[in-house]
Amino acid sequence: MRSRMKGVFWSGVLLFLCTFVSGHPSCPIEVIRTELQNPNEIPSQLTYNSAFMSPIVHSFLDSVQPNPFPKDLLVKMIKGGGTTQMQDTIKEVLRYEIGFLVCVAIGILYIVLMPLIGLFFACCRCCGNCGGRMHQKQTTNIHCKRRSFYGFTLLITVLILAGNVCMFLSSTYTSETVRRGSTEITYILENFKSYITTVPKQIKQVTNESSVTVNKVKHNLNETGPLLGKLIQDGLKDPLNPAFNSITEIAEVINSTSTGLLQLNKTLNLLKPKVDAVQANLSAVRQRINNTLHMSDCVNCTSFQPELDKLSLDGSLEFPDQNDLTSAVDKAINANVTGQAAKGKEFFESIPEKVKNETTRSVMVALIELDRLEQQILGVTKDLPLDVLDNILIPLTDVQNSISKYSPEIEKSTNISRAVGLILSCLILLVVICNVLGLLLGAFGLNAKSNPTERSGTSNCGGIFFMAGVGFSFLFSWIFMLVVLILFIVGGNTYTLVCEPWQNKEIIQVIDTPGLIEGFDLSKIMNLTTNLTIANVYSDCQNNKPLWTTLHLNEVFDLNNILNVSKYERDIYQIFEETQINIANITVLSPEVKSQLRNFSSSASTMNFSNIIQQINDVSGTNLSSAAESLDDLAGKQTNTSIIEQLRGEAKDLRDIQTDITSNIMPLLLELNATIKNLSAVAIQINATVENVLQKVGFAQDVLNYNISQIVKTESMSFIDCQLKIFVAYVQWANQTITERVGRCGPAAAAIDRSVDLLCKHLVGSLNAFWFSLGWCMIFLIPSIIFSVKLAKYYRRMKYSDVYENNNFRMNPFPKAHIKPELLENEKPPPFTYTQN
């Protein structure tokens, strides 16, 4: 039986521990981390481009240069070599540039031939040839020819105008790009500098978070008394609080019982004399009534005898002795149950202070270990080559200063380029205007039926405008072609050798060629086993990857070792495991107090409060008024005056006694009744309350006797584990932040991409669009000259007439053999005559 009780006890203890562990509050390891500082980004101010011409220009350049990017040739040129090797390299360059050389040859031929042809054409026309003789042969299809020439000239003029519009737009774009280029480069450099300066700040933020974490843990360790003491209190709270509460409850019951007994005794002491006096008076009155009833002259007095026999004070008010209960209550009060509970609570509240005193040395050693850990984490910045980033900032700042210094010259060059582009566009537009005026004036002023010698001035002006356009074309076209040739060589080669290869990342592959740049090897510079190339770095940065991944820093720095806190965890655990936190045990309730409580419970159970209440009810039910009324009725039947007076006087005495009972005894009976009911209600709970107190106090005492050391140890390890979890959480955050977020190099790649866009998309793109548009106009100037010369003959006023018949025509010229040379030189030949059949 004893072993069975022991097993039940330990099962209860195990159940308690399971409840304690499962209900233990979680460790608050979440810490609000500051967001990493991101680099400032200034958006691009260039919102326009020459994309409307890019497909055509790129298609033309791809046709001119169909060869792939000469990676090997470029490497060979950079490395250099002997004279023979240089000659071979030059031959390879010429073979590679064969398409450009052909176009250059065509351009040079255009530049040379156009002024020569214009000179010969002018001389020829001065001699009356090449359409210079003002005579137009009349044929049957003359109108068809005129309309065909008109249509071709109109089409070519529209094509030239389209090229001129594109030329004007691309010239504007080029000027704006040059004007805003310096600002854009400044913004690009500023973004790159912002990224360079942000990387150390981000690393500093990570290391600063370690100081925040260390300070938080230091604060918790310095507050070991309140914090760990609170945990131990929480561990003891479940068994001790119910015990203390039950002790307080039984103390209140004892006090309530004591108060009730005192009130009971007080009321009884007041009630008994008055009840005895009433009983004595009632006995005397009853005796006198009995004497009166037995007088010989009393008529029919024997009828009242039964009621007289009943005439008494109901209830004896003989209560059981409360000395035992009073004695038990006094002993329970003297046992100072409340004081016992106060001592227990005082012990409970003193736990934090005791923990603080016991852990002072351990906390000091742990703080020293934390300082060492903090220094180790702060050492991360010492191992990182952050000085390299500072060295990069110096040339970037120098470039920005140079740009600011030369900004006025750049602004001047912008104005010059805008003026040159406008002049060139206006000169081409002048040819277009001449053609348009020729087409308009010639078409509106021409009368198809009129004699060529009699054409209107409007039509003649139209023909003159055509010839003016031809003259301007011969005059300026070779100069324009020279501009086209220069810009074509520069812009075309820039696109094919820089822009397109950069887009295909072929230039980066050239840079990555081993040995191309002496001493430049990223893998060796950073002591990496992985082959790190510029192409890989640039690709990773375009994907906005962190520097840890991009530069493979895991091969240089053992971050896991730097952020390893396991050694410090073991040391701190060992320190606190060796610390003995001795919390002196207490006895919640002594055996004597428990004995007094049991005695109090048994004494309360012996009290028969129902019998007392019944006696009170009997006394309260006494009614002498009915007997008095019966005496008055009996007195009314008497003839003897003396008997009548005696009966009525006795009836009055009964009423006086009843009044005395109502006024003096009944209030005390009511008070006594309330006191007895309160005592009864308390007494009913005493037994269960005492048993509850003994059970909970016994449970709490068992925990204090057998489990308090285990609770203290468990809570101590839980407290230390919580502090180390804060470090582990920081280490995980720091590791993840350094490897996944610090130094995301997307801004660096964006700066490079913006620089390439500025060069290729905006500057080279608009420049190529300009020379292509100008070259377009130059090409169509040739057919424009031809058709303008042809069409001018149909609108200008002729000096010589031609005979034209409906279906047959014949000319009657004077035979040249009979014309004198002087007439041919000095006189106007006779006009041709029209002969109508």
C-alpha positions in Angstrom: 0.0 0.0 0.0 2.8 2.3 0.9 4.7 1.7 -2.4 1.4 2.2 -4.3 1.0 5.6 -2.6 4.6 6.5 -3.4 4.0 5.6 -7.1 0.9 7.7 -7.2 2.9 10.6 -5.7 5.7 10.4 -8.3 3.1 10.1 -11.1 1.6 13.3 -9.9 5.1 14.9 -9.8 5.8 13.7 -13.4 2.4 15.0 -14.5 3.3 18.4 -13.0 6.6 18.5 -14.7 5.1 17.7 -18.1 2.5 20.4 -17.5 5.3 22.8 -16.6 7.4 22.0 -19.6 4.6 22.1 -22.1 3.3 25.4 -20.7 6.7 27.1 -20.5 6.7 30.5 -22.4 8.7 30.6 -25.6 12.0 32.5 -25.7 11.6 36.0 -27.3 14.5 35.8 -29.7 12.9 38.0 -32.4 14.9 41.3 -32.7 13.9 44.1 -35.0 16.7 44.5 -37.4 17.5 47.7 -39.2 17.0 47.7 -42.9 20.2 47.7 -45.0 21.0 51.0 -46.6 20.5 50.9 -50.3 22.5 53.0 -52.8 20.9 56.2 -54.1 19.9 56.1 -57.8 19.5 59.1 -60.0 17.4 58.1 -63.0 18.5 58.8 -66.6 17.6 62.1 -68.1 17.8 60.9 -71.7 14.3 59.9 -72.7 14.7 60.0 -76.4 16.6 58.0 -79.0 16.9 57.4 -82.7 15.2 54.0 -82.6 13.1 54.9 -85.6 16.1 54.7 -87.8 18.0 52.0 -86.0 16.6 48.9 -87.8 17.4 50.4 -91.2 20.9 51.6 -90.2 21.8 48.4 -88.5 20.6 46.3 -91.4 22.8 48.4 -93.7 25.8 48.1 -91.4 25.3 44.4 -91.1 25.3 44.1 -94.9 28.4 46.3 -95.1 30.2 44.3 -92.3 28.8 40.7 -92.4 32.0 39.3 -90.8 31.8 38.2 -87.1 33.5 40.1 -84.4 37.3 39.7 -84.9 38.2 38.6 -81.4 41.5 37.0 -82.3 42.5 39.9 -84.5 41.7 42.4 -81.7 43.8 40.3 -79.3 46.6 40.2 -81.7 46.5 43.9 -82.3 46.6 44.6 -78.5 49.4 42.3 -77.9 51.4 43.7 -80.8 54.4 42.0 -82.4 57.3 42.4 -84.9 57.2 44.3 -88.2 56.2 41.2 -90.2 53.5 40.4 -87.8 52.2 43.9 -87.9 52.0 43.8 -91.7 50.0 40.6 -91.5 47.8 42.2 -88.9 47.2 45.3 -91.2 46.3 43.0 -94.0 43.8 41.1 -91.8 42.3 44.4 -90.7 41.9 45.5 -94.3 40.3 42.2 -95.2 37.9 42.6 -92.3 37.1 46.1 -93.2 36.6 45.3 -96.9 32.9 46.3 -96.8 33.7 49.7 -95.3 36.6 50.2 -97.7 34.2 49.5 -100.7 31.8 52.1 -99.3 34.6 54.5 -98.7 35.8 54.0 -102.3 32.2 54.7 -103.5 32.1 57.8 -101.3 35.4 59.1 -102.6 34.3 58.4 -106.1 31.2 60.4 -105.4 33.2 63.2 -103.9 35.5 63.3 -106.9 33.0 62.8 -109.7 30.1 65.0 -108.6 32.0 68.3 -108.8 33.7 67.2 -112.1 30.4 66.1 -113.6 28.9 69.3 -112.4 31.7 71.3 -114.0 31.4 69.4 -117.3 27.7 69.6 -117.2 27.8 73.4 -116.7 30.4 73.8 -119.5 28.4 71.5 -121.8 25.2 73.5 -121.2 27.1 76.7 -121.9 28.0 75.2 -125.2 24.4 74.5 -126.0 24.6 70.8 -125.3 23.2 68.6 -122.5 19.9 70.3 -122.9 21.4 73.7 -123.0 20.0 74.6 -126.5 16.5 76.2 -125.9 14.7 73.9 -128.4 12.3 71.1 -127.6 11.5 68.5 -130.2 7.8 67.9 -130.5 6.8 64.2 -130.6 3.5 62.3 -130.2 4.5 61.0 -126.7 5.8 64.3 -125.4 3.0 64.6 -122.8 3.5 61.0 -121.6 7.2 61.7 -121.2 6.5 64.9 -119.3 4.1 63.2 -116.9 6.5 60.3 -116.4 9.4 62.7 -115.6 7.0 64.6 -113.3 6.0 61.5 -111.4 9.6 60.3 -110.9 10.8 63.8 -109.9 7.9 64.0 -107.4 8.7 60.6 -105.9 12.4 61.3 -105.6 11.7 64.7 -104.0 9.5 63.0 -101.4 12.2 60.5 -100.7 14.8 63.3 -100.3 12.4 65.2 -98.1 11.9 62.1 -95.9 15.7 61.7 -95.6 15.9 65.4 -94.8 13.3 65.1 -92.0 15.2 62.1 -90.5 18.4 64.1 -90.9 17.0 67.0 -88.9 15.6 64.8 -86.1 18.8 62.8 -85.8 20.8 66.0 -85.8 18.7 67.3 -82.9 19.1 64.0 -81.0 22.8 64.1 -81.5 23.1 67.7 -80.2 20.9 66.9 -77.2 22.9 63.8 -76.4 26.1 65.7 -76.5 24.6 68.5 -74.4 23.2 66.2 -71.7 25.9 63.6 -72.0 28.1 65.3 -69.4 25.2 65.4 -66.9 24.3 61.8 -67.7 27.9 60.7 -67.1 28.0 62.6 -63.9 24.8 60.9 -62.7 26.2 57.5 -63.7 29.4 58.1 -61.8 27.4 59.4 -58.8 25.3 56.2 -58.8 28.4 54.1 -59.0 30.0 56.1 -56.2 26.9 55.7 -54.1 27.1 51.9 -54.6 30.8 51.9 -53.7 30.2 53.9 -50.5 27.1 51.9 -49.6 28.9 48.5 -49.4 31.1 49.4 -46.4 28.0 50.9 -44.7 26.0 47.7 -45.2 28.8 45.7 -43.7 29.1 48.2 -40.9 25.4 47.8 -40.3 25.8 44.0 -40.0 28.6 44.3 -37.5 26.7 47.0 -35.6 23.8 44.6 -35.2 26.2 42.3 -33.4 26.8 45.1 -30.9 23.1 45.5 -30.5 22.7 41.7 -29.9 25.6 41.6 -27.5 24.2 44.5 -25.5 20.8 42.9 -25.4 22.3 39.6 -24.1 24.5 41.6 -21.6 21.5 43.4 -20.3 19.6 40.1 -19.9 22.6 38.6 -18.0 22.9 41.7 -15.8 19.2 41.2 -15.1 19.6 37.5 -14.3 18.0 38.0 -10.9 14.7 39.4 -12.2 14.6 37.5 -15.4 15.8 34.1 -14.3 14.1 34.6 -10.9 10.9 35.3 -12.8 11.3 32.0 -14.8 11.9 30.1 -11.5 8.8 31.8 -10.0 6.8 30.8 -13.1 8.0 27.2 -12.6 6.9 27.3 -9.0 3.8 29.3 -9.6 1.5 26.5 -10.5 2.0 24.4 -7.3 2.6 27.3 -4.9 0.0 29.8 -5.9 -3.0 27.4 -5.3 -1.5 26.4 -2.0 -1.1 30.1 -0.9 -4.5 30.9 -2.2 -6.1 28.0 -0.3 -4.3 29.0 2.9 -5.6 32.5 2.5 -9.1 31.0 1.9 -8.9 28.9 5.1 -7.7 31.8 7.0 -10.7 33.8 5.9 -12.9 30.8 6.9 -11.3 30.7 10.4 -11.7 34.4 10.8 -15.3 34.2 9.7 -16.0 31.4 12.1 -14.3 33.2 14.9 -16.3 36.3 14.2 -19.6 34.3 14.0 -18.9 32.6 17.3 -18.1 35.9 19.0 -21.3 37.3 17.6 -23.2 34.2 18.7 -22.0 34.4 22.2 -22.6 38.1 22.4 -26.2 37.6 21.2 -26.8 34.7 23.6 -25.5 36.7 26.5 -28.0 39.5 25.8 -30.8 37.1 25.0 -30.7 34.7 28.0 -31.5 37.2 30.8 -34.4 38.6 28.9 -35.7 35.1 28.1 -35.4 34.1 31.8 -37.2 37.3 32.8 -40.0 36.6 30.4 -40.3 33.0 31.5 -40.5 34.1 35.2 -43.1 36.8 34.4 -45.1 34.3 32.4 -45.0 31.7 35.2 -46.3 34.3 37.7 -49.1 35.4 35.4 -50.0 31.8 34.7 -50.2 31.0 38.4 -52.5 34.0 39.0 -54.7 32.9 36.1 -54.9 29.4 37.5 -55.9 30.8 41.0 -58.6 33.0 39.4 -60.0 30.1 37.4 -60.4 28.0 40.5 -62.6 30.6 42.3 -66.1 29.4 43.2 -67.7 32.5 41.6 -65.9 32.0 38.3 -68.6 31.1 35.7 -67.5 28.5 33.1 -63.9 29.0 33.9 -62.9 25.4 33.5 -63.2 25.8 29.7 -60.0 27.9 29.7 -58.0 25.3 31.6 -56.7 23.5 28.4 -55.4 26.8 26.9 -53.8 27.7 30.2 -51.9 24.4 30.2 -50.5 25.4 26.8 -49.6 28.8 27.9 -45.7 28.8 28.0 -42.7 30.3 26.2 -42.0 27.8 23.3 -38.4 26.6 23.1 -35.9 26.3 25.8 -33.0 28.0 23.9 -30.7 25.5 25.4 -27.9 25.6 22.8 -25.1 23.0 22.7 -21.8 24.0 24.1 -19.5 25.8 21.6 -16.4 25.6 23.8 -14.8 22.9 21.6 -15.4 24.8 18.4 -14.3 28.1 20.0 -11.2 26.4 21.4 -10.4 24.9 18.0 -10.9 28.3 16.3 -8.7 30.0 18.9 -6.0 27.5 18.3 -6.2 27.8 14.6 -6.0 31.6 14.9 -3.0 31.3 17.3 -1.4 29.0 14.7 -1.1 32.1 12.5 -2.1 30.4 9.2 -2.0 33.8 7.5 1.5 34.3 8.8 2.5 31.0 7.4 1.1 32.0 4.0 2.9 35.4 4.2 6.2 33.6 4.9 5.6 31.4 1.8 4.8 34.4 -0.3 7.9 36.2 1.1 10.0 33.2 0.1 8.4 33.2 -3.4 9.1 37.0 -3.9 12.7 36.7 -2.6 13.7 34.2 -5.4 15.0 36.9 -7.9 17.2 38.4 -5.3 18.6 35.0 -4.3 19.2 34.1 -7.9 21.0 37.4 -8.4 23.3 36.8 -5.5 24.1 33.2 -6.5 24.8 34.0 -10.2 27.0 37.2 -9.8 30.3 35.4 -10.6 28.9 33.4 -13.5 27.4 36.5 -15.0 30.8 38.3 -14.9 32.5 35.4 -16.6 29.8 35.2 -19.2 30.1 38.9 -19.9 33.8 38.5 -20.6 33.1 35.7 -23.0 30.5 37.9 -24.8 33.1 40.6 -25.2 35.4 38.2 -26.8 32.6 37.0 -29.1 31.8 40.6 -30.0 35.4 41.3 -30.9 35.6 38.3 -33.1 32.4 39.3 -35.0 33.7 42.9 -35.4 36.9 41.4 -36.9 34.9 40.6 -40.1 35.5 44.2 -41.3 39.3 43.9 -40.7 39.6 40.9 -43.1 37.6 42.5 -45.9 39.6 44.6 -48.4 37.4 47.7 -48.1 40.3 50.0 -48.8 40.1 48.9 -52.4 36.7 50.5 -52.6 38.1 53.8 -51.3 40.8 53.7 -54.0 38.1 53.4 -56.7 36.4 56.5 -55.5 39.4 58.8 -56.2 39.5 58.4 -60.0 35.7 58.6 -60.2 35.8 61.9 -58.4 38.6 63.1 -60.7 36.5 62.2 -63.8 33.5 64.1 -62.3 35.7 67.2 -61.7 37.1 67.0 -65.3 33.6 66.8 -66.7 32.5 69.9 -64.7 35.6 71.7 -65.8 35.0 71.0 -69.5 31.2 71.5 -69.4 31.4 75.0 -71.1 33.4 73.6 -74.0 30.9 70.7 -74.3 28.1 73.2 -74.4 29.9 75.1 -77.2 30.4 72.0 -79.2 26.7 71.2 -78.7 25.8 74.5 -80.2 28.3 74.0 -83.1 27.0 70.5 -83.9 23.4 71.8 -83.8 24.3 74.7 -86.1 26.1 72.4 -88.5 23.3 69.9 -88.6 20.8 72.7 -89.1 22.8 74.2 -92.0 23.2 70.8 -93.7 19.5 70.1 -93.3 18.6 73.5 -94.6 20.8 73.1 -97.7 19.2 69.8 -98.5 15.8 71.4 -97.8 16.8 74.1 -100.3 17.1 71.5 -103.1 13.8 70.0 -102.0 12.1 73.5 -102.0 13.5 74.1 -105.5 12.1 70.8 -106.8 8.7 71.4 -105.1 8.4 75.0 -106.5 9.4 73.6 -109.9 6.8 70.9 -109.7 4.1 73.4 -108.5 4.9 76.3 -110.8 5.6 74.2 -113.8 2.4 72.2 -113.5 0.1 75.2 -112.8 1.7 77.5 -115.4 2.0 75.0 -118.3 -0.5 75.0 -121.2 0.0 71.8 -123.1 -1.3 73.3 -126.3 0.8 76.4 -126.3 3.9 76.9 -128.4 7.1 76.0 -126.4 8.3 79.5 -127.3 5.2 81.0 -125.8 5.1 79.3 -122.4 4.0 81.3 -119.4 6.4 83.0 -117.0 5.0 80.7 -114.2 5.9 77.6 -116.1 9.3 79.1 -117.0 10.0 79.9 -113.3 9.2 76.3 -112.5 11.8 75.1 -115.0 14.3 77.6 -113.6 13.8 76.3 -110.0 14.5 72.8 -111.3 17.8 74.0 -112.7 18.5 75.9 -109.5 18.0 72.7 -107.5 20.4 70.9 -109.9 22.9 73.6 -109.4 22.7 73.4 -105.6 23.0 69.6 -105.8 26.2 69.8 -107.8 27.5 72.5 -105.6 27.0 70.9 -102.2 26.6 67.2 -102.7 30.3 66.4 -102.7 30.8 68.3 -99.4 27.8 66.5 -97.9 29.2 63.2 -99.0 32.5 64.0 -97.4 30.6 64.5 -94.1 28.8 61.2 -94.7 32.1 59.4 -95.3 33.7 60.7 -92.1 30.7 60.0 -89.9 30.2 56.6 -91.6 33.7 55.5 -90.8 33.5 56.6 -87.2 29.9 55.7 -86.4 29.7 52.5 -88.4 32.9 51.1 -87.0 31.9 52.1 -83.4 28.6 50.2 -83.9 30.2 47.1 -85.4 33.3 47.0 -83.2 31.9 48.3 -79.9 28.1 48.4 -79.6 27.1 45.2 -81.2 29.9 43.1 -79.7 29.1 44.6 -76.2 25.5 43.6 -76.6 26.6 40.1 -77.5 29.2 40.2 -74.7 32.0 39.5 -77.1 34.1 42.4 -76.0 33.9 41.1 -72.4 35.2 37.8 -73.7 38.1 39.7 -75.3 38.9 41.4 -72.0 38.8 37.9 -70.3 41.4 36.6 -72.7 44.3 35.2 -70.6 47.4 37.3 -70.8 45.7 40.2 -72.7 46.3 42.6 -69.9 49.5 41.9 -68.1 49.0 41.1 -64.4 45.2 41.2 -64.7 43.8 37.9 -63.4 40.8 38.2 -61.0 41.3 34.7 -59.7 44.9 35.3 -58.8 44.3 38.7 -57.4 41.6 37.4 -55.1 43.3 34.1 -54.4 40.4 32.0 -55.8 40.5 28.5 -57.0 37.5 29.2 -59.2 38.1 30.8 -62.6 36.5 34.2 -62.1 36.0 36.2 -65.3 34.7 39.7 -66.1 31.9 38.1 -68.0 30.7 36.1 -65.0 31.0 39.1 -62.7 29.1 41.3 -65.2 26.4 38.6 -65.7 25.9 38.2 -61.9 25.7 41.9 -61.4 23.1 42.2 -64.1 21.1 39.7 -62.0 21.7 41.9 -58.9 23.6 39.2 -57.0 25.5 40.0 -53.9 29.3 40.4 -53.9 29.6 37.2 -51.8 28.3 35.2 -54.6 29.6 37.3 -57.5 33.3 37.3 -56.3 33.2 33.8 -54.7 34.3 35.3 -51.3 33.5 32.0 -49.7 36.8 30.8 -51.0 38.6 33.7 -49.3 36.7 34.1 -46.0 35.4 31.3 -43.8 32.3 33.1 -42.7 31.0 30.2 -40.8 34.1 30.1 -38.7 34.1 33.8 -38.1 30.4 33.7 -37.0 30.8 30.4 -35.1 29.4 30.8 -31.6 29.4 27.2 -30.6 32.6 27.5 -28.6 31.2 30.4 -26.6 27.9 28.5 -26.2 29.7 25.5 -24.6 31.7 27.8 -22.3 28.7 29.8 -21.1 26.7 26.6 -20.7 29.5 25.1 -18.6 29.7 28.2 -16.5 26.1 28.2 -15.6 25.9 24.4 -15.1 28.7 24.7 -12.5 26.8 27.5 -10.8 24.7 26.2 -7.8 21.7 28.3 -7.2 20.7 27.4 -3.7 17.2 28.5 -2.8 16.6 27.6 0.8 13.5 25.4 1.2 10.6 26.3 3.4 7.7 24.5 5.1 4.5 25.9 3.8 2.5 24.6 6.8 4.0 23.0 9.9 2.5 19.7 11.2 1.2 21.5 14.2 -0.7 23.9 12.0 -2.1 21.1 9.9 -3.2 19.3 13.2 -5.0 22.5 14.3 -6.7 22.7 10.9 -7.9 19.1 11.2 -9.1 19.8 14.8 -10.9 22.9 13.6 -12.6 20.9 10.8 -13.7 18.1 13.1 -15.0 20.6 15.8 -17.0 22.4 13.2 -18.6 19.2 11.9 -20.0 18.4 15.4 -22.1 21.5 15.6 -25.9 20.9 15.1 -27.0 24.2 13.8 -30.4 22.8 12.7 -31.5 22.1 16.3 -30.5 25.7 17.3 -32.4 27.1 14.4 -35.4 25.0 15.4 -35.3 26.4 19.0 -35.1 29.9 17.7 -38.1 29.3 15.4 -40.1 27.8 18.4 -39.4 30.9 20.5 -40.2 33.2 17.6 -43.5 31.3 17.3 -44.8 32.2 20.8 -48.1 34.1 20.7 -49.8 35.2 24.0 -52.2 37.5 22.4 -54.8 34.8 21.6 -54.7 33.7 25.2 -55.3 37.3 26.3 -58.3 37.6 24.0 -59.7 34.3 25.4 -59.4 35.8 28.9 -61.2 38.9 27.8 -64.0 36.8 26.4 -64.2 34.8 29.6 -64.3 38.0 31.6 -67.3 39.1 29.6 -69.3 36.1 30.8 -68.7 36.7 34.5 -71.0 38.4 36.9 -68.6 38.9 39.7 -66.9 42.2 39.4 -63.8 41.2 41.2 -63.3 38.1 38.9 -63.9 40.3 35.9 -61.2 42.7 36.9 -58.7 39.9 37.8 -59.2 38.2 34.4 -58.8 41.4 32.5 -55.8 42.4 34.4 -54.2 39.0 33.7 -55.1 39.4 30.0 -53.3 42.7 30.1 -50.3 41.1 31.7 -50.1 38.5 28.9 -50.2 41.3 26.3 -47.4 43.1 28.1 -45.3 40.0 28.1 -46.1 39.5 24.4 -45.0 43.1 23.7 -41.8 42.5 25.7 -41.1 39.4 23.6 -41.8 41.3 20.4 -39.7 44.4 21.2 -36.9 43.0 23.2 -36.5 39.3 22.4 -37.5 39.1 18.7 -34.7 41.4 17.4 -32.1 39.4 19.2 -33.7 36.2 17.9 -33.5 37.5 14.4 -29.9 38.5 14.8 -29.1 35.2 16.4 -30.8 33.4 13.5 -28.7 35.3 11.0 -25.6 34.5 12.9 -26.4 30.9 13.1 -27.2 30.7 9.4 -23.8 32.4 8.6 -22.0 30.0 10.8 -23.9 27.1 9.3 -22.9 28.2 5.8 -19.3 28.6 6.8 -19.3 25.3 8.7 -20.6 23.4 5.7 -17.4 24.6 3.7 -14.9 24.1 6.5 -14.4 20.4 6.0 -13.9 20.7 2.2 -11.8 23.8 2.5 -9.5 22.2 5.0 -9.1 19.1 2.9 -8.4 21.3 -0.1 -5.7 23.3 1.8 -4.1 20.2 3.1 -4.0 18.6 -0.4 -2.7 21.6 -2.2 -0.2 22.4 0.5 1.0 18.8 0.5 1.4 19.0 -3.3 3.3 22.2 -3.1 5.5 20.9 -0.2 6.4 17.8 -2.3 7.4 20.0 -5.2 9.6 22.2 -2.9 11.1 19.1 -1.2 11.8 17.0 -4.3 11.7 19.2 -7.5 12.8 22.7 -6.7 16.5 22.0 -7.5 15.5 20.5 -10.8 13.2 23.4 -11.6 16.0 25.8 -10.8 18.4 24.0 -13.0 15.9 23.6 -15.9 15.0 27.3 -15.8 18.6 28.3 -15.6 19.5 26.3 -18.7 16.4 27.6 -20.4 17.4 31.2 -19.6 20.9 30.7 -21.0 19.6 28.8 -23.9 17.3 31.7 -24.7 20.2 34.2 -24.6 22.3 32.0 -26.9 19.3 31.6 -29.2 19.4 35.3 -29.6 23.0 35.0 -30.8 22.2 32.1 -33.0 19.4 34.1 -34.6 21.8 37.0 -35.2 24.4 34.7 -36.7 21.8 33.2 -39.1 20.6 36.7 -40.0 24.2 38.0 -40.4 25.2 35.0 -42.5 22.2 35.3 -44.7 22.5 39.1 -45.1 26.2 39.0 -46.0 25.8 36.1 -48.4 22.5 37.2 -50.0 22.0 41.0 -49.5 25.2 42.9 -48.9 26.7 44.6 -51.9 24.2 43.5 -54.5 26.0 44.8 -57.6 23.0 45.5 -59.8 23.7 49.3 -59.5 27.3 48.7 -60.8 26.0 46.8 -63.8 23.3 49.4 -64.3 25.9 52.1 -64.4 27.9 50.3 -67.1 24.7 49.6 -69.1 23.7 53.2 -68.9 27.2 54.2 -70.1 26.8 51.8 -73.0 23.3 53.1 -73.7 24.6 56.7 -73.7 27.3 55.8 -76.2 25.5 53.4 -78.5 21.8 53.9 -78.1 21.9 57.7 -78.0 25.1 59.1 -79.4 26.2 56.5 -81.9 22.6 55.7 -82.8 21.6 59.3 -83.5 25.0 59.9 -85.3 24.5 56.9 -87.5 21.0 58.0 -88.2 22.3 61.4 -89.3 24.9 60.2 -91.7 22.5 57.5 -93.1 19.8 60.1 -93.7 22.3 62.5 -95.3 23.7 59.7 -97.4 20.2 58.7 -98.4 19.7 62.3 -99.7 23.0 62.2 -101.5 22.1 59.0 -103.3 18.7 60.3 -104.4 20.3 63.6 -105.5 21.7 61.8 -108.6 18.3 60.8 -110.0 16.9 64.1 -108.8 19.5 65.9 -111.0 18.7 63.8 -114.0 14.9 64.0 -113.8 15.0 67.7 -112.9 17.1 68.5 -116.0 14.8 66.4 -118.1 11.6 67.9 -116.6 12.9 71.5 -116.8 12.9 71.3 -120.6 9.1 70.8 -120.6 8.4 73.9 -118.5 11.0 76.5 -119.6 10.3 78.9 -122.5 12.1 77.7 -125.6 13.8 80.0 -128.1 13.2 77.8 -131.1 10.0 76.2 -132.4 9.3 72.9 -133.8 6.6 72.0 -136.4 4.0 69.6 -135.2 1.2 68.0 -137.2 -1.7 65.9 -136.0 -0.6 62.5 -137.4 2.2 63.6 -139.6 4.6 66.3 -138.9 7.4 67.6 -140.9 10.0 70.2 -140.2 11.2 72.5 -142.8 14.5 73.6 -141.6 16.8 75.6 -143.7 19.5 73.4 -145.1 22.7 74.0 -143.2 24.7 74.1 -146.4 22.9 77.3 -147.5 23.2 79.1 -144.2 26.0 81.5 -143.7 28.2 81.0 -140.7 27.7 84.7 -139.7 23.9 84.0 -139.5 24.5 81.0 -137.2 26.7 83.1 -135.0 25.0 86.5 -134.9 21.5 86.1 -136.1 18.5 84.2 -134.8 17.6 81.5 -137.2 14.3 81.8 -138.9 11.5 80.1 -137.0 10.1 76.8 -138.0 6.7 77.0 -139.6 3.8 74.7 -138.8 2.3 73.2 -141.9 -1.2 71.8 -141.4 -2.3 69.2 -144.0 
